[in-house]
Every structure is written in C-alpha cells, then in structure tokens.
Amino acid sequence: MMKRVTGLIALFAILALLGMNPSPASAEKVIYAVGNPNEFGVTTFNPIKVELAHAAMWIIYDRFVEWGSDGKFYPGLAESWKISEDGLQWEMRLKKGVKFHDGSPLNAEMAKWFFKEMETGPSAYMVKAIDRVEVKDALNFTLHLKHPEPNMLFNLSQSFMAVPSMEAYKKYGEDFGTKHVVGSGPYKFESWLPGDKLTLVKNPEYKWGPGHVANKGPAKIDRIEYRDIKEEATRFLELMTGKLDIVVTVPTMFIEKIEQNPGTKVLRLPGTILYHMVMNTQSPPLDDKLVRKGIALAIDQESITKNAFQSAGKPAYTYLIASLAESAIPKDKEIRFDLEGAKAALDKAGWKVGPDGIRVGKDGKKLELKLWSTNESAFRRVTEVVQAQLASVGVDTKITLLDSSSIRAQFKKNEHQLVVRSYSWENADILEWFLNSKRLGYPNAANWHDNESDYLMQKAMTRSRSTEERIQNFKDYHSYVLGQHVWAPIYLPDLLYAVGPRLVLPEKSLDRRMMGICVLDYDLK
C-alpha cells in the first residue's frame, strides 16, 4: 500500500513539473439542464420542418441576425445588412470563414438555397414577402421583397429560421433533424433519446459568435445534457441534490425553498408564455359563440394565478403576452372573469340549469364536454381548477391527460373539445400561426375558420407598410378574434430559471433566454 501511495505522489510531482494539473478542474465541463415542459413533445431538430422548437436549436444552429434583450438586432451569420428606402431590397453580407459541423462553408449560394427551402415548411410565412434572392458574390446577396416587411429582422432572428448545412440537408433527407442534425453553432448534436436525454458537444472550431456576446468562441463548456423530467417535484429534487445546473420554468411552489438553499438561486426574466384554453369551434356545442363566451367568462384568471401559481406572474386577459404593443387593446375587448355574464351567455344559448346543477339543452342532452391537457404537473393543476370553475356555471367536463409527444397528432383527429395549452412567443404573428384557417387541426386546434378573421389576418401579415401600421392591423385582428371567444386566456407566468451552485454566469447578458447563444459566456466552478 505504501508503495502505491509513494507512486501516486511521484506521478503527481511529474505532472506538476510538466505543467499538467490532475485536479478536477481539468475534467470535462458538463452542464446538466432540464428544459421547458412545452418542449418535451419535440419530434425534430430540422429548423425548416419543425413546428415545436427545442431550446438546443439556439446553439446547434446560427441565425442571420440575433435579437438582444435590449430590443436591438445584432450581426449573426450576416455581418451587416442595408435596407433600401422603399424597404424592398435588403443587401446582406455574410461573415467570412463560417463552416458547418460537416465542414461545408457558408456562402451566398447556400443562403439562396435556404430561403427557397424555407418556403416548403410550416414557417413559410416568415419568407413569404421575399420575391427572389440575388447572389452578388460568395459573401454578398440581396433579398428582393414583394412588399415591405416590418417583421423581417425578427423573422431572421428566430430558431424557426436557424440555418442548417445545405449539404447535410440534401444528403440525409428525411433523417435530417432526427438522426443527423448539422448546423454551424457553438455546439454539435451528439445523441438524442426522445423523452429522456439530448446531448450536445462543443464545436472546437467555432469563432464567429454574434455581436451581443463577449466570447465569440469556442465555448467554455464542453458538453450540455438536456434531460426531459416531467414531474415538478423531481426537477426540484434533482436541482437541490446537485444533479441539475439549470432548471427552465421553475415550479412556483418551490421558489422559496430554492432561494433559501445556499448556492441555488432563482432568476426572473420577462415572461414570454401564455396559458390558455382552446375551444374546438367545429365541435358542437362549441360551434355556438354564446357557449364559447359563457365558458371563457367562467375562467377566473386571478384565482388561478394566485392559487395554482402562487402569484408568480399575471392573469391573462388577451391572446398575446403583455409586453407586446398589439396586446394593448380597449378594456371592453378583453376577456375577464364574469360569473354572472357567463351564466347569462349560457342561458341565452338555450342551456338551462338542471336539477343536478348541470345545464341541459333543448334536446334534453347535458352540457358535458371533454377537457384535455398534457400530463405535466402545472397543466394538471390548471386543468383541475378550470374543471371546478366550469362546474360552477353548470358545465360538466371530463379530464383526459395526454402525453406531450402525442397530443398534436390527436388534434388532427378532431376529437377534442376543450384543451388547456400554452405557447411561448414574442410576436403578434403567433395569432396567424394558431388561427390560420389553412392549418386546421394543428396548429389551429380551435379549428377556427372565419372569412373576416382571415381577411384581418392577411391584412396584418402582408399589407402592413410600417411597424406602426403592423401594430394597428394586429390590434384590429386581435380584437376581432377575442370577440369570437375561440380561446379562454388564463395566465402569464414569469419566466423563472433555477441555477445550481456550479454555474458561473456573466455579470450582464443581452440574450433573451437562459440557454440561448449566451452559453458561450457561461463557465463552471
């Protein structure tokens, strides 16, 4: 035993003389994170085909432009851009020396391919204003627009317009996004076990970080493991026992304990999530606007915010997050809890309260509806409260909990009626995504098809010549669909992250998300 100890001491001495450090500091740096439960149903990492994006896409891929938390747009893959006075020509210059994970180069021809390929996916509306792409040389190209697009910089900065390798995209076909994921970002896709774990490894050649991060690359963290943990209590315990470094969407019931625990802390960012209840407008009796109105007015948003989420957020009275200018509509257009108004609307629709408290229609059938939700803790809590609130106005609901990976496929079968859902998005065009009549089933789970709605939507999306005009057009569209009661708004949560003691964060970050491109500036103790 003495010889073994002596040998180890000698080895450490030799390592010291060689300038090598055998301490844990030289070990691989790994961040363990659990993401937003909304992302647990992700089926692909293909940015052109994706409908539900995973946070990892922000660091597997780069974007032409980055949007900072200060509201400014910064160079991404595009080193610079120049917009003509009429807004119809966008001259863009790419950064030199950018390579994708497969070694293929970024150039103007590849950019031209990307914009054309975007037209084939569910986010085609983001490039709908582009008429053609003119390649000037290897690094310069011009976007020629059909009409001014005030939202273009926002579109270019989103994960749904992340740029994949053209060569890998063509090579792997349908397997791109699942078995093969190739971008140009600071991290490479290593492995993915849906419903369990996603592993990324550092891209050692990355040196073209965007304008709003200090470290342009490579990243300091060697590996990132995202885990899918549905249960809030499990996420909390894993954080407290040091098995997780970052928890996205902290369970509100555990905030106080996390803040009181030495080493762990809670970070609060402006909320980008809206909880709401979708109503299938093609499923009787929800095809009756009065019934939908009665149900929407029965939802007590303040009670849910206080009791289900410990007031960590605000009640939602519209279909957009509160930070958007388009959410600021007249108070009389908002959907607010009104118990007597709910009862009056259901009475007027012909549904009278029966002897057992459940409403009955003219045909003698009870007002019984299916109430769906995903099987995650927060959604279960909200759904159970909604069930009780609807019962108070004579609406009987039966709850069904579905796996987040399968619920979108179920929407297309048109068997749902009421569904508690949430989305995370920072632009009013989310209304077009969820309520466009060309997308019935999913993402338009409300199966909403209305000519006036479609007209106002197209006006806002394609006929706005300036940012101010776009805001007003979306306000008009937003007000109209609120009046149709296709959803019941519920809750606007704060964006809460829990951070473990190992993680070293920069003093200031301009990123809009915790696990975005800002991970370039992260380190571990």
N, C-alpha and C positions, 0 to 999 in steps of 0.2 A: 504493500500500500504506500509505504514511504517513497519507494522508487517511482510510483505513478505520480504522486504529488510533486516530487522533485522534477520529474519530466515535464509536467504541465507548467511549472514555474519557469523552467528553461525555455519552453516553447513561447510563453508569453514574453519573455525577455527578448527572444529573437524577433518576434513580431513587432515589438516596440522599436528595436533597432532598425527594422525595415520600414518604419513609419506606418505599420498596419495596426488597426485598432480592433481587438477581438470583442469589444463590448457590444451590447445590443444596438448601439447607435448605428452600427454598420449593417444591421439586418435590413431586410426588405421592408419598406414603409407601406403599410396597407391601411386603407380607410374602410371601415365596415359601416354601411348605411342601409337604412330601410326607407323606402320611398313613400310617396302619396298613395293611399289605398286605391285612388282612382286609376292608378297605372297598373294595377295587378292584372287587368284583363288585356294587356298589350299582346298583340299577335305578330307584330313585325317591327323591325327597325329600318324598314325601307322608307325613307322620307317622302318618296314620290307616291307611294301606295298607302301610307299609314293614315288611319283615322283617329287613333288614340296614341299619343306620343309619350315615350318614356323619357325621364329626365336625362338618362345617359346619352340621348341623341345630341344634347348640347355640347358634349365633349368628345364624342366619336367623330362628329362632323363639324365643319366650319360653315359659316354663312357669309354671304357677300357683305353684309352690313350687321353691326351689333347695336342694340338699343340699350343705353345705360339707364340706371335708376334716376339719373338727373334729367331724363327726358331727351337727352341728346343722342344722335346717331354717330357711331364711330366706325372707322375702317375695319372690315373683317378681311375676307378674301379680296374685296375691292379696296385697293389702296386709295382711290379717290373717285369722285363722280361729279359731273357737271350737268345741270338741267337747263334746257333752253327756256327762254322767256314764256313761250306758249305751253310749256310742260310736256311737249310731245316727243322730245329727244333727250335721252339720258346717256351721256358719254361716260363710260366706265373703264377704269384702268385697273388691271389685276396686279396683285403682288408678284414679284419675281421670285422664282425658286421654290414655290409651293409644290409639294408632292403628296400624293395619296398614299395610303398604307401599303398599296401594292406596287409602289414605285412609279406609277404613271403621273405625268405632270398636269398641273392646272394651266389651261390656256384658253384663249378666246373661243376656239372651235368647240372645246369641251363645254364652255359656258352656253354657247348657242344650242348645243345638244340638250343641255339641262333644261333650258326654258321651254324648248319644244316638248320634251318628255313630260314636263310638269302638266301639260295640257291633257295627259291621259289619266291622271289620278284624281282622287276626291278633292284635292285642294287646287284644282284647275282654275277656280275663280281668282286665285291670287295672281295669276298671269294673264287673265282674260283681257286686260287692257293692252297687252303687248301685241302689236301687229306683226313685227318681224325683228330679227336680230341681225345687225350688220357687223361682220368681223372686219376690223381695220388692220390689225396685225396680231402677233402672238399674244400680246397682253392687253390690247385695246379693242373694245366693241361698243356698239351703240344700240340701245333699245329704242325702237320706233313705236310709239304708242298710238292707239286708235283715238284715244281721248285722254285728257289729263287724269291722272290717278293720284289723288292726295294721299292715298294709303300705301303707296309703293314702297317707301322706306320701311314702314312697319312690316309689310309682307316679306321683304328681303331679309329681315332680321329674325324671322321665326323658325322654329325647329321643323315646321312643315315645308320650309324651303331650304333645309340643310342640303348641302351639295355632296352627292356620292361620287365615287370613281366611275367614270363612264365605261372604262374598260372592264372593271369588275361587274358592273351592272349588266353589260351585254353578255359577259362570259357566263355568269351564274344564273341568269334568267329568274325563274320562279323561286330559286333558292336564295336569291339576294334578299337580305333583310332578316333571314332566319338562321341559315347555316353559314352564310357569308355576309359580313357587314363591313364595308370598306369606305372609310371617309378620309379626311385629311386632318382631323382634330388631334388634340394632345393625348388622346387615349385610343387604343386599339381594342376591338372586340376579341375576346378570347373564348368565352363559352357562355352558354345560356341554357338553363334548365327551367322552362316556363313553370311559374307557380312556386319556384324555390329560390334560384340564385342566378345573378348575372355577374360575370367577371370581366373587368377591363384591365389592360396593362398599358403602362406608359409608352408613348411613342418617342423614342430617344432622338429622333431626327426633327422633332417639332421645334420651330424657332420663329414662327410668324404669328404669334399671339396678337389679338385685336388691340385697338387703341385704348381701351378702358381698363386694361390690366397691367400691373407693373412688370410681372415676369412674362416675357414673350416666349419662353420655353427653353428647354424641356420642363415638364412638371417636376415638382419635388417629390410627389407621392408616386410610388412605383406601381401600385395596384389598387383598384377600387372594387369592392364586392357589394353589390346591391342585393338585399335579401327581401323576399316577399313574406311579411308577417302580418296576417290579417287582424289578429286579436290585439286590441289596445293594451291590455294588461301584459301580454307577452312582450310587446315592444318596450314598454316601460321597464320591465324586469331585465331585459337584455341590456338596456342602456345603463341601468343602475349597477349591474354586475360587470360592466366594462366590456361587454361583448359587442356593443354598438358605439360608434363615434358620432353618428348623426341620425336623428330621427326627424323625418319630414312629416308635418301635420301631427303635432304633439297632441295626445289625448288630453282634453281640457281638465278632466278630473285629476290628472297627475301633475299639473303645473306647479302647484305649491310644493309638493314633495321634491320635484326635480330642482326647484330653485333653492330649497333648503339644504339639499345634499351638497357637501363640499366637492367642488370640481365640476359638477354638471351645471349647466345654465340653459335658460330659455331665451331665444332670440325672436323678436317680433318684427315682421316685415308687413308692408301694406297688403291687405287681402286681395286675392285675385279669384276667389272661389265663390260660387253662388249655389246654395242648396235650393231646390225647387221640386215641385211635384208636377209631372207631366200628366196631361189628360188626353186619352185617345179619342180624338174628336169624331172618329168614324165608328165608335163602339157605343150603341145605344145604352143608356140614355145620355151619354156624354156628347152626343151629336146635337143636343139641345143647349144653346148658350146659357139659358137661365139655370140649368142644372150645374153647368160648369161654374157659373158665377156663385151659386149657393155654396158649392164645395170650396171654392177659392176663399170666399169671405169667412168661412168657418175655421180657417187656419189662423191660430193665434201666434203670430211670429214672435212677439215679445216673450211670451211664456216659454216657447221652445228655446229661444236664445238664452234665457235665464236659467231654466231648469235642466235642459239637456246639454248645454254647453257652458254653464257657469258664467254667462255673460262675456265670454271671450270672443267678442265680435258684435255684430249689429243685426237687428231684424232686417229682412229684405222686403221691399215693397214694390220693386220693379223686376224686370228680367235681366238687368245689367248690373255689374259691380259699381259701387258708389263712386269710385274715382273717375269714371268716365263722364264726360260732359253730356253725352247722349242719355244718361240716366236721370238727368235733372229735368224732369217733366213736371207739368202742373200737378199739384197735390190731388186734385179730383180725378186724375188718371191713375194714381197709384192704387194698388190692391192692398188694403189694410183690413185687419180683423174687424168684423162687424157681425156679431152673433144674430142680432135681430134682422139685419139685412140678408144674412144667409138663409134664415128661416123664411123670410118673405119671398126670396127668389125661388126657393124650392116649392113653396105654396103656389106661387104664380105659375110654375111649370106643371102643376097638377099633381104633385106628390104630397099627400096628406099624412099626418102622423097617425099611425095605427095604435091599437090598444097596448102593444108591447113596446111602443116608442119608436119603432122602425117605420119609416114612411112607406106608403103604398100608392101605386099608380092607379089610373082609371081602369086598367085591365086586371087589377087585383094583385099584381106582382109587387113584391117588396123591393125597396131600393137597396139592393145588395150588389156590391162591386168588388172586384179583385184589386188588391193593393200589393204591388210588387216593390222589392228593394234588393240591393245586393247584400250578401251575407257578411257585412263588416260591422263592427261594434257601433260606430257613430250612426250609420244608416239604420241599424236596427232600433236604436233609441228614438231617432226622429220618427220612424215609421210607426212605432208603438204609440207615440204621443199623437201623431196625426190620426191614427185609428180611433183613439179616445175622443179627440176633438170632433171628428166627423160623426161619431155616435151621438154626441150632444145635440146635433141638429137632425137626427133621425136617419143617418146614412150608415148602413151596416157594411163593414169591409172585412175581407178575409185576407190575411197577410201570407204572401209567398216570398221566401228568401231564395235568391238565385246566386250562383257563382258569377263573379265579375267577368270571367272569361267567356261566359255563355249568354249573358243577358242581351247583348246586342243582336245575336242571332235570333233570339226569341222575339224581339220586336218585329222582325220581318215576317213572322207568322201571324201578326195582327191578333194575338190572343190576349193582350194586356189591356188594362183599363186605366188604373192609376199607378204611377211609378214615382217613387222618391229617388231623385238623382242629384248630381252636382256636376258642374263644369268649372274649369279654370282657364280663363282667357281674358285678355286685356284690351279688347277691341269690340266695338259695337257690331262688327260683321259676324259675331257669333250668332246673332239672330237669323242671319241668312243661312248659316250652316245648319241650324236646328229646325228652321221653319220653312225652308225652300220646298215647294210642292214637288220638285223633281227628285227629292230624296226621301220619299215616304218609307216608313218602316224604321230605317236608321240612316242618318242621324235624326230625321224628322219622326221621332217616336210618337209625337202628337198626331201624326197623320193629318196634318193641317194643310188643307187645300182651299185657298180663297183668292179670287181674282184681284180684289182690291189690295190684299196683303202682298201678293206677288208684284203688283204694279209699284207699290210703295217701296218694296224691297229693291227692285231693279232700279228705281229712281235713285235710291240712296247708294247703291253699289256701283252704278255705271254712269250716272248723269250728274254727279257732283263735280264741279269745276274747281272747287277750293276746299280747304279744310273746314271753313266756316259753313259753307253750303252743305258739305257732307254731314256735319253735326246736326244741322237743322233737318235735313232729309231723314236722318236716322231717328231723330226725335219724333217726327211725324209717323214713321213706321212703327217705332216702339210704342207710341201712344195707342196706335190702332190695334196692335195685337194684344196689348194689355186689356183693351176694351172687349176683346173676344174671349178672354179668360181661358187661353189654351194651356197655361201653366198656373200654378199657385206658387208665388215666391215665398221663400221660407227664411233663409238665414245667410248672412255674410260673415264667415269666420275670419278672425285674424289669421295671418299666415304665421304659424308657430313652428319653430325648429328647436329641438333639444340637441345640445352639443356636449360630448363627453370630455373628460379632462386631458386626453392625449392631443386633441386637435389644437393647432396654432393657427388662428385666423389673422388676416391683415387688419390693421387699425381702421382702414377705410376701404370699402368696396363699392364699386359702381355697378355691380351686377344686379339683376332684378330677381335672382333666385339663388338659393343656398348651394345647390350642386350644379351650377352653370359653369361657364368658362372661367369663373373666378377661382376654381380649384387649382389653377396654375399658381396662385399665390398662397395656397394652403401648405402647411407643413405639420409634422408630428413631433412631439416632445421626445 
